[in-house]
């Protein structure tokens, strides 16, 4: 069996490793997108809440907020701010995980390409050996014919 054929199982393992890493990278990308959407939603909610409150104050019939309502409002804003900051931290962690997954996939992809390159070189060398062997046979043919004459 030719060396290039014997390398095919190893190539399949490298190819499977590369696919697995690519799938994990895609999964981490989706997680980053989901976390970014969550952050965007929280920021939008915060903006909408501020806009709704300021519109309420602009109304002539608005009497303002009582002390208890103001306390609840400030507590709610503090919790919302904390949720936004926590979501930003989660997003940063997910982005780091995604970058690590991208690097692992890139390394696996490079190993697969190196394996393909090695197999191609082996095939080229095998083809050259076959050509040399055929050429020797062709070169030896006249000598064989002369022996039988």
Buried (B, 14 or more C-beta within 10 A) or exposed (E): EEEBEEBEEEBEEBBEBBBEBBEBBEEBBEBBEEBBEBBEEBBEEBEEBEEEEEEEEEEEEEEEBEEEEEEEEEEEBEEBEEBBEEBBEBBEEBBEBBEEBBEBBBEBBEBBEEBBEBBEEBBEEBEEEEEEEEEEEEEEEEEEEEEEE
